[in-house]
């Protein structure tokens, strides 16, 4: 017996609402929509004012626009038209979704959950509006391998320290079969879907939102084959040596997959499936095991997203460590500008900031060094750095960016203790010993001897070099930063006792 529904009996559609999940393969919301048996229409809603409020970089928006062209064709190949629409901000989403439901007789909306507070408020408003009209709302956990709220302490609380969280995460991961799912079957095609698929008008050409402060993302290919090849090559050629090479920016030793994870062109499940297939020993806890160390970085991403989901303060510019709200930050706009432009007089800091400005990406060790420099050597509010990074990064993502900045600023959970302050010169000597990365991004230092490349102002020929003197004295600022944090903690503790 033919059990497939006939087109004449189909009275409605399912809507797949894409957000930070720009892929056809291993997309939980899409899989659930396909399982419903309804013909499917997909939509992506561009929100330029919301991007502006969230400091999203022009490079990431360009990457999203380019990726949507790929996804649009992939959806067409499985009989799903993808509409790309525009609203000012998240508040416009409710009316857009309701209008689509009316226009295309949509009975159920499928999407993947997002964890920042604004996104959750948007989804709650849409859900309530749909329920009021007897429409179904299906929101799935997809952004993380293990959903937020699933990795908890014995007291059913969110972990505050990473290592026990990672241990609990691994135990749960290994006890379940978390594998990516490939969508291979075409979906039911209704007459309305057919008309949309046959519409040759490129809807992207009408979306002015993508003109948003755009910067070129061409360094990052967006087709699936290139992304999967990058993942596979990392697992086969680099993951084993990740621990030994990951901290040296002159070495191409990292995966560079973060932009794809940020926009959902690649899932964390796909990353781990590829890693496990290539290096099964990656789940063995061993700090010298490069594959395990990279796996731990994926778990750090989970940790920060789980924290973000559980604590709305992290979406609202508030520190996790409440006492740090009492830190007396210095306000020096000239120093901030010098940091942003890579003109601090500390070569590795400046090389990193110039890499960020030019490419929209920065090596992870350098993210820690530059963040430590801003918050400890300049005693500048970490939120200024967090915002600047989001405005520049092609892989900008609230949970990881906020988590990284609060770690460096000693304001977050399981953060760098405030009395441990990176020495930018020592870090430079250790992780770029020959100055290869420095010279790549600061050509004016090309003639400086290796002996002085990390502190060029000490070189006798420095007067002929067009490079600034150090804007701060590290030793003095280190002591001032430690004292400032100490005073903030004492003040907070005294307030609690009153």
Number of C-alpha atoms within 10 A of each C-alpha: 3 5 5 8 11 11 13 8 7 14 13 16 25 25 29 25 22 22 17 22 27 23 23 23 20 20 25 22 25 26 17 17 23 19 10 13 15 23 25 29 27 20 19 17 22 24 20 22 15 16 19 15 9 15 18 26 25 25 25 26 25 21 26 24 21 19 21 21 16 16 20 21 15 18 20 17 13 17 22 26 25 27 17 21 17 20 18 15 17 21 17 15 20 18 13 16 20 16 13 14 21 10 10 16 15 23 19 22 25 23 26 21 21 22 22 21 18 17 12 14 13 17 21 13 14 23 18 14 17 20 12 10 11 11 16 16 19 15 18 17 16 22 26 20 21 22 16 21 13 13 24 17 13 8 7 10 11 19 21 17 12 17 14 13 20 20 15 16 19 19 13 14 15 10 8 9 8 14 13 19 14 11 16 9 9 14 19 20 22 22 11 16 21 14 12 18 20 11 11 8 10 11 12 18 9 12 16 12 21 20 13 18 14 15 18 15 20 12 9 16 15 21 14 18 10 12 17 16 11 15 20 18 13 21 24 14 12 19 28 22 19 23 19 13 18 23 18 20 21 18 12 13 20 20 17 17 18 18 21 26 19 21 24 21 26 27 24 23 20 19 19 23 16 20 24 16 12 17 18 13 16 22 20 12 16 12 11 13 20 22 28 24 23 23 21 21 12 18 23 19 18 25 27 22 24 23 22 22 21 17 14 15 15 22 17 11 13 17 22 22 15 13 19 22 17 15 21 15 17 11 12 11 10 10 17 18 12 16 23 21 15 24 23 23 20 26 28 31 27 23 24 26 27 21 19 22 18 12 17 26 23 24 19 16 15 24 21 16 20 27 25 27 27 22 24 31 25 25 24 25 18 25 17 13 21 21 19 15 29 22 21 24 23 31 26 26 22 22 21 19 21 28 28 22 26 26 22 28 28 26 25 23 18 17 20 17 14 20 15 13 23 20 16 21 16 13 17 24 18 12 19 20 18 17 23 16 21 26 18 14 20 20 11 14 21 16 12 20 14 15 14 16 27 26 22 24 19 12 14 10 12 18 10 8 15 10 18 16 15 15 16 15 10 19 10 10 17 22 14 16 23 18 15 20 24 17 17 19 19 14 14 17 12 10 10 8 6 5
